[in-house]
Amino acid sequence: IDMEVFNQIVELDDGDSSFVSGMVTDYLAQVDSTFKKMDKAMETRDLKEISQLGHFLKGSSAALGVKQVSLTCEKIQNTAKGTPTEKNLEEVTSLLKCVKEEYGAAKIRLLEYCPT
């Protein structure tokens, strides 16, 4: 977690943690939903969809300060562009595994700051 970004969000709360807690709760639900869509797109080898979902998740992760997830999603977005080949499908599969692990670690940290 990029604490500088996260603390800027906390400062918007004016002492009431409901704003940050709501953002964290919404983000966690969004990531879970996006990962399900990414898994489904991988089943059909729809790299265009994966690229778009990576772009979407990159932005929401960056906005909350979940830096490593954002960076890996950018790699997914760029790797998934173009015609599916075995090489880029393998790379995207590896990146998806990596981002899910990164997200798991970030989720623990987010819940430490904002138990939902």
Summary of the structure (lengths in Angstrom):
residues: 116
radius of gyration: 15.0
end to end distance: 17.3
largest distance: 51.0
contacts: 347
relative contact order: 0.17
helix: 81%
strand: 0%
